[in-house]
Amino acid sequence: MAAHFDRESIDVPGLYSLHTEYSYGRRRFDTERISHYPELASAHRVGVPRLWFSDAWANEFACFAADIAAPHGAPAVTEVSSAFIIKANR
């Protein structure tokens, strides 16, 4: 089940693998769910997520993954992607 940043929820029928943000392509950062995670919501460049941007980002990312999975219980497997990291001037 893909759980990227502009997903509001996931719907799984049983055991599942949670594939977290893979940062390929633009995302929406104005959803209700992402509004609870200001570090995640602000760490993007023209809509493409900036993964592993800071310690605060990493902490919010863990909370986001737990939050989106919570209604279904823990996933059997969690895949955390780190490819496509965008460097930007700070």
Backbone hydrogen bonds, N-H to C=O, Kabsch-Sander energy under -0.5 kcal/mol:
donor,donor_aa,acceptor,acceptor_aa,energy
3,A,19,H,-2.6
7,R,4,H,-2.0
18,L,77,V,-2.9
19,H,1,M,-2.8
19,H,17,S,-0.7
20,T,18,L,-0.7
20,T,79,E,-2.7
21,E,3,A,-0.7
25,G,23,S,-0.7
27,R,47,G,-2.8
35,S,31,T,-1.3
36,H,33,R,-1.5
37,Y,34,I,-2.0
41,A,37,Y,-2.6
42,S,38,P,-1.6
43,A,39,E,-1.0
44,H,42,S,-1.5
45,R,48,V,-2.3
48,V,45,R,-2.0
50,R,43,A,-2.8
51,L,49,P,-0.9
53,F,50,R,-0.7
58,A,54,S,-2.2
59,N,55,D,-2.3
60,E,56,A,-2.3
61,F,57,W,-2.6
62,A,58,A,-2.0
63,C,59,N,-1.7
64,F,60,E,-2.9
65,A,61,F,-2.6
66,A,62,A,-2.1
67,D,63,C,-2.7
68,I,64,F,-2.6
69,A,65,A,-1.5
70,A,66,A,-1.6
72,H,69,A,-2.2
73,G,69,A,-0.5
73,G,70,A,-1.3
76,A,16,Y,-2.4
77,V,16,Y,-1.1
79,E,18,L,-3.2
80,V,78,T,-0.6
81,S,79,E,-0.6
87,K,85,I,-0.5
